[in-house]
Amino acid sequence: MNQEINRIYWKCRRGMREIDLLLREFAQEKLPMLDEKDVSIFDSILDYDDQKLFDYIFKNVSLNNPQHESFINNNLKKFTKQGNF
């Protein structure tokens, strides 16, 4: 699992500053606490391009994937509201 976590940390590095900061900080603080299913969902969310993630997180433009949207709403959006980002 450590290799998988390290690969995901690397995948969090992005070209868009806002998304890069959010994903890297979330991964550093929360990724070790996620179960395998949530790690897999987060990994698949990282396959979206930066603009699509930005549009969903900050502008609520649908990703057309309820599972990904639910994860983002319950984890990443809450993470931004807690003052961590």
MILOLO-584306 format. One record per residue (C-alpha): residue number from 0; residue in three letters; x, y, z. Coordinates in Angstrom, 3 decimals. Example, Ala and Ser with C-alpha at 12.3 -4.5 7.8 and 13.67 -1.06 7.14 Angstrom:
REM MILOLO-584306
[node 0; ALA; [12.300; -4.500; 7.800]]
[node 1; SER; [13.670; -1.060; 7.140]]
***
This chain:
REM MILOLO-584306
[node 0; MET; [0.000; 0.000; 0.000]]
[node 1; ASN; [2.936; 2.368; 0.608]]
[node 2; GLN; [3.902; 2.305; -3.063]]
[node 3; GLU; [0.298; 3.035; -3.987]]
[node 4; ILE; [0.158; 5.974; -1.549]]
[node 5; ASN; [3.435; 7.364; -2.914]]
[node 6; ARG; [2.133; 7.072; -6.468]]
[node 7; ILE; [-1.032; 8.945; -5.480]]
[node 8; TYR; [0.989; 11.672; -3.741]]
[node 9; TRP; [2.901; 12.176; -6.982]]
[node 10; LYS; [-0.343; 12.200; -8.982]]
[node 11; CYS; [-1.619; 15.068; -6.776]]
[node 12; ARG; [1.002; 17.405; -8.242]]
[node 13; ARG; [-0.883; 19.529; -10.726]]
[node 14; GLY; [-0.420; 22.432; -13.101]]
[node 15; MET; [-3.192; 24.584; -11.637]]
[node 16; ARG; [-2.001; 26.076; -8.363]]
[node 17; GLU; [-5.347; 25.957; -6.540]]
[node 18; ILE; [-5.922; 22.312; -7.398]]
[node 19; ASP; [-2.296; 21.393; -6.689]]
[node 20; LEU; [-2.409; 22.906; -3.203]]
[node 21; LEU; [-5.787; 21.400; -2.360]]
[node 22; LEU; [-4.966; 17.886; -3.544]]
[node 23; ARG; [-1.481; 17.759; -2.019]]
[node 24; GLU; [-2.619; 19.084; 1.365]]
[node 25; PHE; [-5.616; 16.751; 1.408]]
[node 26; ALA; [-3.425; 13.781; 0.502]]
[node 27; GLN; [-0.837; 14.594; 3.163]]
[node 28; GLU; [-3.408; 15.026; 5.928]]
[node 29; LYS; [-6.198; 12.595; 5.013]]
[node 30; LEU; [-4.964; 9.947; 2.575]]
[node 31; PRO; [-3.390; 7.696; 5.242]]
[node 32; MET; [-6.751; 7.582; 7.059]]
[node 33; LEU; [-8.840; 6.556; 4.028]]
[node 34; ASP; [-9.911; 2.965; 3.513]]
[node 35; GLU; [-8.927; 1.119; 0.319]]
[node 36; LYS; [-12.213; 1.900; -1.430]]
[node 37; ASP; [-11.858; 5.649; -0.812]]
[node 38; VAL; [-8.204; 5.570; -1.859]]
[node 39; SER; [-9.295; 3.970; -5.124]]
[node 40; ILE; [-12.013; 6.606; -5.648]]
[node 41; PHE; [-9.568; 9.436; -4.887]]
[node 42; ASP; [-7.070; 7.914; -7.317]]
[node 43; SER; [-9.686; 7.850; -10.079]]
[node 44; ILE; [-10.674; 11.463; -9.306]]
[node 45; LEU; [-7.071; 12.417; -9.953]]
[node 46; ASP; [-7.548; 11.312; -13.568]]
[node 47; TYR; [-9.696; 14.388; -14.252]]
[node 48; ASP; [-7.945; 17.368; -15.754]]
[node 49; ASP; [-7.341; 20.383; -13.522]]
[node 50; GLN; [-10.004; 22.596; -15.086]]
[node 51; LYS; [-12.739; 19.986; -14.689]]
[node 52; LEU; [-11.840; 19.506; -11.004]]
[node 53; PHE; [-11.682; 23.253; -10.431]]
[node 54; ASP; [-15.058; 23.761; -12.087]]
[node 55; TYR; [-16.684; 21.119; -9.901]]
[node 56; ILE; [-15.029; 22.052; -6.596]]
[node 57; PHE; [-15.376; 25.812; -6.885]]
[node 58; LYS; [-18.215; 26.331; -9.397]]
[node 59; ASN; [-20.360; 23.178; -8.906]]
[node 60; VAL; [-20.195; 22.154; -12.573]]
[node 61; SER; [-21.176; 18.476; -12.615]]
[node 62; LEU; [-18.641; 15.731; -13.274]]
[node 63; ASN; [-21.489; 13.418; -14.330]]
[node 64; ASN; [-20.195; 10.820; -11.871]]
[node 65; PRO; [-22.216; 10.662; -8.631]]
[node 66; GLN; [-19.599; 8.566; -6.816]]
[node 67; HIS; [-16.819; 11.051; -7.540]]
[node 68; GLU; [-19.026; 14.028; -6.737]]
[node 69; SER; [-20.040; 12.458; -3.434]]
[node 70; PHE; [-16.407; 11.818; -2.482]]
[node 71; ILE; [-15.415; 15.376; -3.374]]
[node 72; ASN; [-18.383; 16.823; -1.456]]
[node 73; ASN; [-17.703; 14.716; 1.633]]
[node 74; ASN; [-13.940; 15.086; 1.631]]
[node 75; LEU; [-12.338; 17.760; -0.527]]
[node 76; LYS; [-15.034; 20.437; -0.194]]
[node 77; LYS; [-15.252; 19.884; 3.568]]
[node 78; PHE; [-11.467; 20.062; 3.698]]
[node 79; THR; [-11.546; 23.510; 2.058]]
[node 80; LYS; [-14.235; 24.749; 4.474]]
[node 81; GLN; [-12.313; 23.611; 7.557]]
[node 82; GLY; [-9.722; 26.265; 6.836]]
[node 83; ASN; [-7.129; 23.760; 5.684]]
[node 84; PHE; [-7.090; 25.341; 2.262]]
***
